[in-house]
Amino acid sequence: MNKIGRNDLCPCGSGKKYKKCCLAKDDQLASRRHDEKQAIETALSWLEEHYPEEAGAAVRFDFMDGPDEGRLDALDALSPRLAQALSINIGEWLLADAVLDINGKDIKAHELILGNGGPLLTSRGREWILELAKRPLSLYEVKEVMKDEGLVLADMLNPDQPPVQVREKAATGFLVPWDTFGTRLIWQDDSFVMSGATYLLERETALDCLAEIKSELEHESGDPAIDRYITASIIIDCWLDSILATRPLPELFDMSTGDKILLTTDHYRVTDWKEFERILEAQEDVDGNRDEGWDRFVELEDGRCRTRASMVPKGTDTLEVFCRTPKLADEARQWLEEIAGSVITYKIREVVDPRSEKARDAAKPLPEPDIPQEIQRQIIHQYLAKHYETWPEIALPALEGKSPLEAVKDKKLRPAVVELLKSLEQLEARRIDQTGGEPFDVTFLWERLGLKRE
């Protein structure tokens, strides 16, 4: 976001110049943020200087839950972005929740910092650390995003509480409705603000995290301190698992054969190009020419065509035949030897997993489409409108084989329908973040299914 000039119109929409409207307030907020950041840095430096072993042990065994060698290696391999997020989250946790073992006695880190002999802090700095210690970590769902202004968040652990508006600019640049994350909300002046630490979780992970927290709290007596400890520990564990897990890329399968996709290229030597061209030209299921290559296709019931093999001339005497699976390549080889065995000879095969680094390195960037972007968006909207028109009537595995229209009548499955709708809106918002334009509005699905969007 560009810096606002003093004489520019105020972004609040008042019509006044920035210097006559919100400049003073924004300067005050910036000054407060500076004091808060300085207080955190000062407090953490003081802990590192006076209690390095105790703070280190708390992080290793309480925050990290005693990581093994594999987990430590994963920590070292984190991207700079995630490493920074981890550092911020650890720092805030030390000030808000950490308990240090000092000479056999458990003492909260913030009590040491704010007590006699602690670091010199401004009044604002002390107030901020005290607020961090007061406010528990919780799990939130994004209800609304107001770009460059703030968020409307619902506490997933306390669904009876109404959603709250949060003053937050930075997060509006990457969060979309129905995103889920852990954070602390702090009341400041006339609104809530986020504390700084953010535990972003995929929606499915957040729902599992929520279920685990509820399950654990059921067995407790309701002591706020214990509830706070359990909630924070589970959110942190779920977040660490999500950023440290080495997720294998999903296997890809060819829809036409059901076989695992392995990019297969067979190399042939061609002794007579003219005869080979004549043979291919006579095949009803082949389209193309020597300059552009040939495709062997199969016509589907709906009139569309699916390529079974692509043939590309290379050099003076080589033909490369590309197929999605080895089975399709075997079929192409048998077919070629039957129709053109007198002029071609099979040489060698190359098979590449599409998930491999080799496949990614060899991938060519997609050319810019000839269709104007606005027309592309219209086509996508038309497709989505057609798709979602019948979506409520389609049986879905996620709904135990029932359609959304059937599932909403089942008390047990009704929440799953709500989750599906939230996921649809979340995916659409993410798509628009990447491509621009207006998101496809699925409000009509909520209405058709008789569900309240909440």
DRENDO-1510 file (C-alpha; in Angstrom, 1 decimal, always signed):
<recs>
REC; n; res; u; v; w
REC; 1; MET; +0.0; +0.0; +0.0 .
REC; 2; ASN; +1.4; +3.4; -1.0 .
REC; 3; LYS; +2.2; +5.9; +1.7 .
REC; 4; ILE; -0.5; +8.5; +2.1 .
REC; 5; GLY; +0.6; +12.1; +1.6 .
REC; 6; ARG; -0.4; +14.8; +4.1 .
REC; 7; ASN; -2.4; +16.7; +1.5 .
REC; 8; ASP; -4.0; +13.5; +0.0 .
REC; 9; LEU; -7.7; +12.8; +0.6 .
REC; 10; CYS; -8.1; +10.8; +3.8 .
REC; 11; PRO; -8.7; +7.1; +3.1 .
REC; 12; CYS; -11.4; +7.0; +5.7 .
REC; 13; GLY; -13.7; +8.6; +3.1 .
REC; 14; SER; -14.5; +11.8; +5.0 .
REC; 15; GLY; -13.5; +14.0; +2.0 .
REC; 16; LYS; -11.0; +15.9; +4.1 .
REC; 17; LYS; -7.3; +16.1; +3.6 .
REC; 18; TYR; -5.4; +13.4; +5.5 .
REC; 19; LYS; -3.5; +16.0; +7.7 .
REC; 20; LYS; -6.9; +17.5; +8.8 .
REC; 21; CYS; -8.5; +14.1; +9.5 .
REC; 22; CYS; -6.8; +10.9; +10.5 .
REC; 23; LEU; -3.1; +11.8; +10.4 .
REC; 24; ALA; -2.8; +12.5; +14.1 .
REC; 25; LYS; -4.6; +9.4; +15.1 .
REC; 26; ASP; -2.5; +7.2; +12.8 .
REC; 27; ASP; +0.7; +8.8; +14.1 .
REC; 28; GLN; -0.5; +8.0; +17.7 .
REC; 29; LEU; -1.1; +4.4; +16.6 .
REC; 30; ALA; +2.3; +4.2; +15.0 .
REC; 31; SER; +3.9; +5.5; +18.2 .
REC; 32; ARG; +2.1; +3.0; +20.3 .
REC; 33; ARG; +3.1; +0.1; +18.0 .
REC; 34; HIS; +6.7; +1.3; +18.2 .
REC; 35; ASP; +6.6; +1.3; +22.0 .
REC; 36; GLU; +5.0; -2.2; +22.1 .
REC; 37; LYS; +7.5; -3.6; +19.7 .
REC; 38; GLN; +10.4; -2.1; +21.7 .
REC; 39; ALA; +9.0; -3.5; +24.9 .
REC; 40; ILE; +8.8; -7.0; +23.5 .
REC; 41; GLU; +12.4; -6.8; +22.2 .
REC; 42; THR; +13.7; -5.4; +25.5 .
REC; 43; ALA; +11.8; -8.0; +27.6 .
REC; 44; LEU; +13.1; -10.9; +25.5 .
REC; 45; SER; +16.7; -9.6; +25.6 .
REC; 46; TRP; +16.4; -9.3; +29.3 .
REC; 47; LEU; +15.2; -12.9; +29.6 .
REC; 48; GLU; +18.0; -14.1; +27.3 .
REC; 49; GLU; +20.6; -12.2; +29.5 .
REC; 50; HIS; +19.3; -13.2; +32.9 .
REC; 51; TYR; +17.6; -16.6; +32.4 .
REC; 52; PRO; +18.9; -18.1; +29.1 .
REC; 53; GLU; +18.9; -21.7; +30.3 .
REC; 54; GLU; +15.5; -21.5; +31.9 .
REC; 55; ALA; +13.9; -19.7; +28.9 .
REC; 56; GLY; +15.5; -22.1; +26.5 .
REC; 57; ALA; +14.2; -25.1; +28.4 .
REC; 58; ALA; +10.7; -23.7; +28.5 .
REC; 59; VAL; +10.8; -23.2; +24.7 .
REC; 60; ARG; +12.2; -26.6; +24.0 .
REC; 61; PHE; +10.0; -28.7; +26.3 .
REC; 62; ASP; +6.8; -26.6; +26.7 .
REC; 63; PHE; +6.4; -24.8; +23.4 .
REC; 64; MET; +8.2; -27.4; +21.2 .
REC; 65; ASP; +7.2; -30.4; +23.3 .
REC; 66; GLY; +10.7; -31.8; +23.3 .
REC; 67; PRO; +11.4; -32.1; +19.5 .
REC; 68; ASP; +13.3; -35.1; +18.2 .
REC; 69; GLU; +16.1; -34.9; +15.7 .
REC; 70; GLY; +13.8; -35.1; +12.7 .
REC; 71; ARG; +11.7; -32.2; +14.0 .
REC; 72; LEU; +14.8; -30.2; +14.8 .
REC; 73; ASP; +16.0; -30.8; +11.2 .
REC; 74; ALA; +12.6; -29.6; +9.9 .
REC; 75; LEU; +12.8; -26.5; +12.1 .
REC; 76; ASP; +16.2; -25.7; +10.5 .
REC; 77; ALA; +14.8; -26.2; +7.0 .
REC; 78; LEU; +11.8; -23.7; +7.5 .
REC; 79; SER; +11.4; -21.0; +4.9 .
REC; 80; PRO; +12.4; -17.5; +6.0 .
REC; 81; ARG; +8.7; -16.5; +6.2 .
REC; 82; LEU; +7.8; -19.4; +8.5 .
REC; 83; ALA; +11.0; -19.0; +10.5 .
REC; 84; GLN; +10.1; -15.4; +11.2 .
REC; 85; ALA; +6.5; -16.4; +12.2 .
REC; 86; LEU; +8.0; -19.1; +14.5 .
REC; 87; SER; +10.3; -16.5; +16.1 .
REC; 88; ILE; +7.4; -14.1; +16.7 .
REC; 89; ASN; +5.1; -16.7; +18.1 .
REC; 90; ILE; +7.8; -18.1; +20.5 .
REC; 91; GLY; +8.6; -14.5; +21.7 .
REC; 92; GLU; +5.0; -13.7; +22.5 .
REC; 93; TRP; +4.5; -17.1; +24.1 .
REC; 94; LEU; +7.5; -16.5; +26.4 .
REC; 95; LEU; +6.0; -13.2; +27.6 .
REC; 96; ALA; +2.4; -14.3; +27.8 .
REC; 97; ASP; +2.4; -18.0; +28.9 .
REC; 98; ALA; +5.8; -19.3; +29.7 .
REC; 99; VAL; +6.6; -20.6; +33.2 .
REC; 100; LEU; +10.3; -20.8; +34.1 .
REC; 101; ASP; +11.8; -23.3; +36.5 .
REC; 102; ILE; +14.1; -21.2; +38.6 .
REC; 103; ASN; +15.9; -23.1; +41.4 .
REC; 104; GLY; +13.1; -25.6; +41.5 .
REC; 105; LYS; +10.3; -23.0; +41.7 .
REC; 106; ASP; +7.9; -22.3; +38.9 .
REC; 107; ILE; +7.7; -18.5; +38.0 .
REC; 108; LYS; +5.8; -16.9; +35.2 .
REC; 109; ALA; +8.2; -15.1; +32.8 .
REC; 110; HIS; +6.1; -12.0; +32.7 .
REC; 111; GLU; +6.1; -11.7; +36.5 .
REC; 112; LEU; +9.9; -11.6; +36.4 .
REC; 113; ILE; +9.9; -9.0; +33.7 .
REC; 114; LEU; +7.3; -6.7; +35.3 .
REC; 115; GLY; +8.6; -7.3; +38.9 .
REC; 116; ASN; +11.4; -5.7; +40.8 .
REC; 117; GLY; +14.7; -6.0; +39.0 .
REC; 118; GLY; +13.1; -6.4; +35.6 .
REC; 119; PRO; +14.0; -4.4; +32.5 .
REC; 120; LEU; +13.3; -0.7; +32.2 .
REC; 121; LEU; +10.1; -0.3; +30.2 .
REC; 122; THR; +7.9; +2.6; +29.2 .
REC; 123; SER; +4.4; +2.7; +30.7 .
REC; 124; ARG; +2.9; +1.7; +27.3 .
REC; 125; GLY; +5.4; -1.2; +27.1 .
REC; 126; ARG; +4.5; -2.5; +30.6 .
REC; 127; GLU; +0.8; -2.2; +29.8 .
REC; 128; TRP; +1.2; -4.2; +26.6 .
REC; 129; ILE; +3.1; -7.1; +28.2 .
REC; 130; LEU; +0.5; -7.1; +31.0 .
REC; 131; GLU; -2.3; -7.4; +28.4 .
REC; 132; LEU; -0.5; -10.2; +26.6 .
REC; 133; ALA; -0.3; -12.1; +29.9 .
REC; 134; LYS; -4.0; -11.5; +30.5 .
REC; 135; ARG; -5.4; -12.5; +27.2 .
REC; 136; PRO; -5.5; -16.3; +26.3 .
REC; 137; LEU; -4.7; -17.7; +23.0 .
REC; 138; SER; -7.9; -18.8; +21.1 .
REC; 139; LEU; -9.0; -20.1; +17.8 .
REC; 140; TYR; -10.8; -17.7; +15.4 .
REC; 141; GLU; -12.8; -17.9; +12.2 .
REC; 142; VAL; -12.8; -15.0; +9.8 .
REC; 143; LYS; -16.3; -13.8; +9.1 .
REC; 144; GLU; -15.5; -10.7; +7.0 .
REC; 145; VAL; -12.5; -9.0; +5.6 .
REC; 146; MET; -12.5; -5.2; +5.1 .
REC; 147; LYS; -9.4; -4.4; +3.0 .
REC; 148; ASP; -6.8; -2.2; +4.8 .
REC; 149; GLU; -9.2; -1.7; +7.7 .
REC; 150; GLY; -9.9; -4.8; +9.7 .
REC; 151; LEU; -11.5; -8.1; +10.2 .
REC; 152; VAL; -14.7; -9.5; +11.8 .
REC; 153; LEU; -13.7; -12.6; +13.8 .
REC; 154; ALA; -15.7; -15.2; +15.7 .
REC; 155; ASP; -14.2; -17.1; +18.6 .
REC; 156; MET; -14.6; -20.8; +17.6 .
REC; 157; LEU; -14.1; -21.9; +21.2 .
REC; 158; ASN; -16.9; -19.6; +22.4 .
REC; 159; PRO; -19.6; -19.8; +19.6 .
REC; 160; ASP; -22.2; -18.1; +21.9 .
REC; 161; GLN; -20.2; -14.9; +21.9 .
REC; 162; PRO; -21.0; -12.5; +19.0 .
REC; 163; PRO; -18.3; -11.9; +16.3 .
REC; 164; VAL; -16.1; -8.9; +17.0 .
REC; 165; GLN; -14.5; -6.3; +14.8 .
REC; 166; VAL; -10.7; -6.2; +14.9 .
REC; 167; ARG; -8.6; -3.2; +13.9 .
REC; 168; GLU; -5.9; -4.9; +11.7 .
REC; 169; LYS; -4.5; -3.8; +8.3 .
REC; 170; ALA; -1.7; -6.2; +7.5 .
REC; 171; ALA; -3.8; -9.4; +7.8 .
REC; 172; THR; -6.5; -8.1; +5.4 .
REC; 173; GLY; -4.0; -8.5; +2.6 .
REC; 174; PHE; -3.8; -12.4; +2.9 .
REC; 175; LEU; -6.9; -13.5; +4.9 .
REC; 176; VAL; -10.2; -14.4; +3.3 .
REC; 177; PRO; -13.6; -15.2; +4.8 .
REC; 178; TRP; -13.7; -18.6; +6.7 .
REC; 179; ASP; -9.9; -18.7; +7.2 .
REC; 180; THR; -9.0; -20.0; +10.6 .
REC; 181; PHE; -6.1; -19.1; +13.0 .
REC; 182; GLY; -5.0; -18.8; +16.5 .
REC; 183; THR; -4.2; -15.4; +18.1 .
REC; 184; ARG; -4.9; -13.2; +21.1 .
REC; 185; LEU; -7.3; -10.3; +20.9 .
REC; 186; ILE; -6.5; -7.3; +23.0 .
REC; 187; TRP; -8.9; -4.4; +23.7 .
REC; 188; GLN; -7.1; -1.2; +23.0 .
REC; 189; ASP; -8.7; +2.3; +23.0 .
REC; 190; ASP; -12.1; +1.6; +21.3 .
REC; 191; SER; -11.5; -1.7; +19.5 .
REC; 192; PHE; -9.8; -5.1; +19.5 .
REC; 193; VAL; -6.4; -5.6; +18.0 .
REC; 194; MET; -4.4; -8.7; +17.3 .
REC; 195; SER; -1.5; -9.3; +19.6 .
REC; 196; GLY; +1.0; -10.1; +16.8 .
REC; 197; ALA; +1.4; -13.8; +17.1 .
REC; 198; THR; -0.6; -15.7; +14.5 .
REC; 199; TYR; -1.1; -19.4; +14.2 .
REC; 200; LEU; -2.5; -19.9; +10.7 .
REC; 201; LEU; -4.2; -23.2; +10.2 .
REC; 202; GLU; -5.9; -24.9; +7.2 .
REC; 203; ARG; -9.6; -25.0; +7.9 .
REC; 204; GLU; -9.7; -28.8; +8.3 .
REC; 205; THR; -6.8; -28.7; +10.7 .
REC; 206; ALA; -8.5; -25.9; +12.7 .
REC; 207; LEU; -11.6; -28.0; +13.0 .
REC; 208; ASP; -9.6; -31.0; +14.2 .
REC; 209; CYS; -7.8; -28.7; +16.6 .
REC; 210; LEU; -11.1; -27.4; +17.9 .
REC; 211; ALA; -12.4; -30.9; +18.5 .
REC; 212; GLU; -9.3; -31.9; +20.4 .
REC; 213; ILE; -9.5; -28.8; +22.6 .
REC; 214; LYS; -13.2; -29.5; +23.4 .
REC; 215; SER; -12.5; -33.1; +24.1 .
REC; 216; GLU; -9.6; -32.3; +26.5 .
REC; 217; LEU; -11.6; -29.6; +28.3 .
REC; 218; GLU; -14.5; -31.9; +28.9 .
REC; 219; HIS; -12.3; -33.8; +31.4 .
REC; 220; GLU; -11.3; -30.7; +33.3 .
REC; 221; SER; -12.8; -28.9; +36.3 .
REC; 222; GLY; -13.2; -25.5; +34.5 .
REC; 223; ASP; -10.1; -23.9; +36.1 .
REC; 224; PRO; -9.4; -20.9; +33.8 .
REC; 225; ALA; -5.6; -21.4; +34.2 .
REC; 226; ILE; -5.8; -25.1; +33.2 .
REC; 227; ASP; -8.2; -24.3; +30.3 .
REC; 228; ARG; -5.8; -21.6; +29.1 .
REC; 229; TYR; -2.8; -23.9; +29.2 .
REC; 230; ILE; -4.6; -26.8; +27.4 .
REC; 231; THR; -6.0; -24.5; +24.7 .
REC; 232; ALA; -2.7; -22.8; +24.0 .
REC; 233; SER; -0.7; -26.1; +24.0 .
REC; 234; ILE; -3.1; -27.7; +21.5 .
REC; 235; ILE; -3.2; -24.7; +19.1 .
REC; 236; ILE; +0.6; -24.5; +19.2 .
REC; 237; ASP; +1.0; -28.2; +18.6 .
REC; 238; CYS; -1.4; -28.2; +15.7 .
REC; 239; TRP; +0.4; -25.3; +14.2 .
REC; 240; LEU; +3.8; -26.8; +14.6 .
REC; 241; ASP; +2.6; -30.0; +13.1 .
REC; 242; SER; +1.2; -28.2; +10.1 .
REC; 243; ILE; +4.4; -26.2; +9.4 .
REC; 244; LEU; +6.9; -29.0; +10.1 .
REC; 245; ALA; +5.0; -31.9; +8.5 .
REC; 246; THR; +6.6; -33.2; +5.3 .
REC; 247; ARG; +3.6; -33.8; +3.2 .
REC; 248; PRO; +4.1; -36.1; +0.3 .
REC; 249; LEU; +2.6; -34.8; -2.9 .
REC; 250; PRO; -0.6; -36.5; -3.9 .
REC; 251; GLU; -0.4; -39.2; -6.5 .
REC; 252; LEU; -2.1; -38.3; -9.8 .
REC; 253; PHE; -4.3; -40.7; -11.7 .
REC; 254; ASP; -5.4; -40.6; -15.3 .
REC; 255; MET; -9.2; -40.4; -15.5 .
REC; 256; SER; -9.5; -42.3; -18.7 .
REC; 257; THR; -7.5; -45.4; -17.5 .
REC; 258; GLY; -7.4; -45.2; -13.7 .
REC; 259; ASP; -3.6; -45.7; -13.9 .
REC; 260; LYS; -1.1; -43.6; -12.0 .
REC; 261; ILE; +0.2; -40.7; -14.1 .
REC; 262; LEU; +3.8; -41.2; -15.1 .
REC; 263; LEU; +4.9; -38.9; -17.9 .
REC; 264; THR; +6.2; -41.4; -20.5 .
REC; 265; THR; +8.2; -40.4; -23.6 .
REC; 266; ASP; +9.2; -43.1; -26.1 .
REC; 267; HIS; +11.9; -42.3; -28.7 .
REC; 268; TYR; +11.7; -43.7; -32.2 .
REC; 269; ARG; +14.0; -43.6; -35.2 .
REC; 270; VAL; +12.2; -42.6; -38.5 .
REC; 271; THR; +13.7; -43.8; -41.8 .
REC; 272; ASP; +11.1; -42.4; -44.2 .
REC; 273; TRP; +9.3; -39.2; -43.1 .
REC; 274; LYS; +7.2; -38.9; -46.2 .
REC; 275; GLU; +5.8; -42.4; -45.8 .
REC; 276; PHE; +5.3; -41.9; -42.1 .
REC; 277; GLU; +3.3; -38.6; -42.8 .
REC; 278; ARG; +1.2; -40.4; -45.4 .
REC; 279; ILE; +0.4; -43.2; -42.9 .
REC; 280; LEU; -0.7; -40.8; -40.2 .
REC; 281; GLU; -2.7; -38.7; -42.6 .
REC; 282; ALA; -4.8; -41.8; -43.4 .
REC; 283; GLN; -5.7; -42.4; -39.7 .
REC; 284; GLU; -9.1; -41.1; -38.7 .
REC; 285; ASP; -8.1; -40.6; -35.1 .
REC; 286; VAL; -4.9; -38.6; -35.8 .
REC; 287; ASP; -4.7; -34.8; -36.3 .
REC; 288; GLY; -1.7; -32.6; -37.1 .
REC; 289; ASN; +1.3; -32.4; -39.3 .
REC; 290; ARG; +5.1; -32.7; -39.2 .
REC; 291; ASP; +5.6; -29.0; -38.4 .
REC; 292; GLU; +3.3; -28.9; -35.3 .
REC; 293; GLY; +3.3; -32.6; -34.4 .
REC; 294; TRP; +0.4; -35.1; -34.3 .
REC; 295; ASP; -2.1; -36.0; -31.7 .
REC; 296; ARG; -3.9; -39.4; -31.5 .
REC; 297; PHE; -7.2; -38.9; -29.9 .
REC; 298; VAL; -10.4; -40.7; -28.8 .
REC; 299; GLU; -13.8; -39.0; -29.1 .
REC; 300; LEU; -15.9; -39.0; -25.9 .
REC; 301; GLU; -19.6; -39.3; -25.6 .
REC; 302; ASP; -20.2; -35.6; -25.1 .
REC; 303; GLY; -18.3; -34.8; -28.3 .
REC; 304; ARG; -15.1; -33.7; -26.7 .
REC; 305; CYS; -11.8; -35.4; -27.6 .
REC; 306; ARG; -9.1; -36.7; -25.3 .
REC; 307; THR; -5.5; -37.1; -26.4 .
REC; 308; ARG; -4.0; -40.6; -26.0 .
REC; 309; ALA; -0.6; -39.9; -27.5 .
REC; 310; SER; +1.3; -36.8; -28.8 .
REC; 311; MET; +4.0; -37.3; -31.5 .
REC; 312; VAL; +6.6; -34.6; -32.1 .
REC; 313; PRO; +9.4; -34.8; -34.7 .
REC; 314; LYS; +12.9; -34.1; -33.2 .
REC; 315; GLY; +15.9; -33.5; -35.5 .
REC; 316; THR; +16.2; -35.3; -38.8 .
REC; 317; ASP; +15.4; -38.9; -37.8 .
REC; 318; THR; +13.8; -38.9; -34.3 .
REC; 319; LEU; +10.2; -39.0; -33.2 .
REC; 320; GLU; +9.2; -38.5; -29.6 .
REC; 321; VAL; +5.8; -40.0; -28.5 .
REC; 322; PHE; +4.5; -38.6; -25.2 .
REC; 323; CYS; +1.8; -40.3; -23.1 .
REC; 324; ARG; +0.4; -39.7; -19.7 .
REC; 325; THR; +1.0; -43.3; -18.5 .
REC; 326; PRO; +3.2; -46.3; -19.5 .
REC; 327; LYS; +0.1; -48.2; -20.4 .
REC; 328; LEU; -1.0; -45.6; -22.9 .
REC; 329; ALA; +2.6; -45.6; -24.2 .
REC; 330; ASP; +2.5; -49.4; -24.6 .
REC; 331; GLU; -0.7; -49.1; -26.6 .
REC; 332; ALA; +0.8; -46.3; -28.7 .
REC; 333; ARG; +3.9; -48.4; -29.4 .
REC; 334; GLN; +1.8; -51.4; -30.5 .
REC; 335; TRP; -0.3; -49.2; -32.7 .
REC; 336; LEU; +2.7; -47.5; -34.3 .
REC; 337; GLU; +4.5; -50.7; -35.0 .
REC; 338; GLU; +1.3; -52.1; -36.6 .
REC; 339; ILE; +0.7; -49.2; -39.0 .
REC; 340; ALA; +4.2; -47.9; -39.5 .
REC; 341; GLY; +6.6; -50.6; -38.4 .
REC; 342; SER; +8.4; -50.5; -41.8 .
REC; 343; VAL; +9.6; -46.9; -41.4 .
REC; 344; ILE; +10.0; -46.5; -37.6 .
REC; 345; THR; +12.1; -48.3; -34.9 .
REC; 346; TYR; +11.6; -48.1; -31.2 .
REC; 347; LYS; +14.8; -46.9; -29.4 .
REC; 348; ILE; +14.3; -46.0; -25.7 .
REC; 349; ARG; +11.7; -45.0; -23.1 .
REC; 350; GLU; +11.9; -42.2; -20.5 .
REC; 351; VAL; +9.5; -42.2; -17.5 .
REC; 352; VAL; +9.1; -39.1; -15.2 .
REC; 353; ASP; +7.0; -38.7; -12.1 .
REC; 354; PRO; +5.1; -35.4; -12.6 .
REC; 355; ARG; +5.7; -34.6; -8.9 .
REC; 356; SER; +9.5; -34.9; -9.3 .
REC; 357; GLU; +11.9; -32.0; -9.4 .
REC; 358; LYS; +12.9; -33.1; -12.9 .
REC; 359; ALA; +9.4; -32.7; -14.1 .
REC; 360; ARG; +9.0; -29.2; -12.5 .
REC; 361; ASP; +12.3; -28.1; -14.0 .
REC; 362; ALA; +11.3; -29.2; -17.4 .
REC; 363; ALA; +7.9; -27.6; -17.3 .
REC; 364; LYS; +7.5; -24.7; -19.7 .
REC; 365; PRO; +5.7; -21.6; -18.6 .
REC; 366; LEU; +2.2; -21.4; -19.9 .
REC; 367; PRO; +1.8; -19.0; -22.9 .
REC; 368; GLU; -0.4; -16.0; -22.4 .
REC; 369; PRO; -4.0; -16.9; -23.6 .
REC; 370; ASP; -5.4; -15.1; -26.6 .
REC; 371; ILE; -8.7; -14.6; -24.8 .
REC; 372; PRO; -9.0; -11.2; -23.0 .
REC; 373; GLN; -8.9; -11.5; -19.2 .
REC; 374; GLU; -12.4; -10.1; -18.8 .
REC; 375; ILE; -13.8; -12.7; -21.3 .
REC; 376; GLN; -12.0; -15.4; -19.4 .
REC; 377; ARG; -13.6; -14.3; -16.1 .
REC; 378; GLN; -17.0; -14.3; -17.8 .
REC; 379; ILE; -16.5; -17.9; -19.1 .
REC; 380; ILE; -15.4; -19.0; -15.6 .
REC; 381; HIS; -18.5; -17.4; -14.0 .
REC; 382; GLN; -20.8; -19.0; -16.6 .
REC; 383; TYR; -19.2; -22.4; -15.9 .
REC; 384; LEU; -19.5; -21.9; -12.1 .
REC; 385; ALA; -23.1; -20.8; -12.4 .
REC; 386; LYS; -23.9; -24.0; -14.4 .
REC; 387; HIS; -22.0; -26.2; -12.1 .
REC; 388; TYR; -23.5; -24.8; -8.8 .
REC; 389; GLU; -27.0; -24.8; -10.2 .
REC; 390; THR; -27.1; -28.6; -9.9 .
REC; 391; TRP; -24.5; -29.0; -7.1 .
REC; 392; PRO; -27.2; -29.3; -4.3 .
REC; 393; GLU; -28.6; -32.3; -6.1 .
REC; 394; ILE; -25.3; -34.2; -6.5 .
REC; 395; ALA; -24.5; -37.1; -4.1 .
REC; 396; LEU; -21.2; -36.3; -2.4 .
REC; 397; PRO; -18.8; -38.6; -0.5 .
REC; 398; ALA; -18.3; -36.0; +2.2 .
REC; 399; LEU; -22.0; -36.2; +2.9 .
REC; 400; GLU; -22.0; -40.0; +3.2 .
REC; 401; GLY; -23.2; -40.3; -0.4 .
REC; 402; LYS; -26.1; -37.9; +0.1 .
REC; 403; SER; -26.8; -34.7; -1.9 .
REC; 404; PRO; -26.6; -31.4; +0.0 .
REC; 405; LEU; -30.4; -31.1; -0.3 .
REC; 406; GLU; -30.8; -34.5; +1.4 .
REC; 407; ALA; -28.0; -33.9; +4.0 .
REC; 408; VAL; -29.5; -30.6; +5.3 .
REC; 409; LYS; -32.5; -32.7; +6.5 .
REC; 410; ASP; -30.2; -34.9; +8.5 .
REC; 411; LYS; -29.2; -33.3; +11.9 .
REC; 412; LYS; -25.9; -35.2; +11.9 .
REC; 413; LEU; -24.9; -34.1; +8.4 .
REC; 414; ARG; -26.2; -30.6; +8.4 .
REC; 415; PRO; -22.9; -29.1; +9.9 .
REC; 416; ALA; -21.0; -30.9; +7.1 .
REC; 417; VAL; -23.1; -29.1; +4.5 .
REC; 418; VAL; -22.3; -25.8; +6.2 .
REC; 419; GLU; -18.6; -26.7; +6.1 .
REC; 420; LEU; -18.8; -27.5; +2.4 .
REC; 421; LEU; -20.4; -24.1; +1.7 .
REC; 422; LYS; -17.7; -22.3; +3.7 .
REC; 423; SER; -15.0; -24.2; +1.8 .
REC; 424; LEU; -16.5; -23.2; -1.5 .
REC; 425; GLU; -16.5; -19.5; -0.5 .
REC; 426; GLN; -13.0; -19.8; +0.8 .
REC; 427; LEU; -11.7; -21.4; -2.4 .
REC; 428; GLU; -13.4; -18.8; -4.5 .
REC; 429; ALA; -12.0; -15.9; -2.5 .
REC; 430; ARG; -8.5; -17.4; -2.8 .
REC; 431; ARG; -9.0; -17.8; -6.6 .
REC; 432; ILE; -9.9; -14.1; -6.9 .
REC; 433; ASP; -6.9; -13.1; -4.8 .
REC; 434; GLN; -4.7; -14.8; -7.4 .
REC; 435; THR; -6.6; -13.9; -10.6 .
REC; 436; GLY; -8.5; -10.7; -9.8 .
REC; 437; GLY; -12.0; -9.8; -10.7 .
REC; 438; GLU; -15.2; -10.4; -8.7 .
REC; 439; PRO; -15.8; -13.7; -6.7 .
REC; 440; PHE; -18.6; -15.9; -7.7 .
REC; 441; ASP; -21.4; -15.3; -5.2 .
REC; 442; VAL; -22.7; -18.6; -3.8 .
REC; 443; THR; -25.3; -16.9; -1.5 .
REC; 444; PHE; -28.0; -18.5; -3.5 .
REC; 445; LEU; -26.7; -21.9; -2.3 .
REC; 446; TRP; -27.1; -21.0; +1.3 .
REC; 447; GLU; -30.7; -19.8; +0.6 .
REC; 448; ARG; -31.6; -22.8; -1.5 .
REC; 449; LEU; -30.5; -25.1; +1.2 .
REC; 450; GLY; -32.3; -23.1; +3.9 .
REC; 451; LEU; -29.1; -22.4; +5.8 .
REC; 452; LYS; -28.0; -19.2; +7.6 .
REC; 453; ARG; -24.6; -17.9; +6.6 .
REC; 454; GLU; -22.9; -17.7; +10.0 .
</recs>
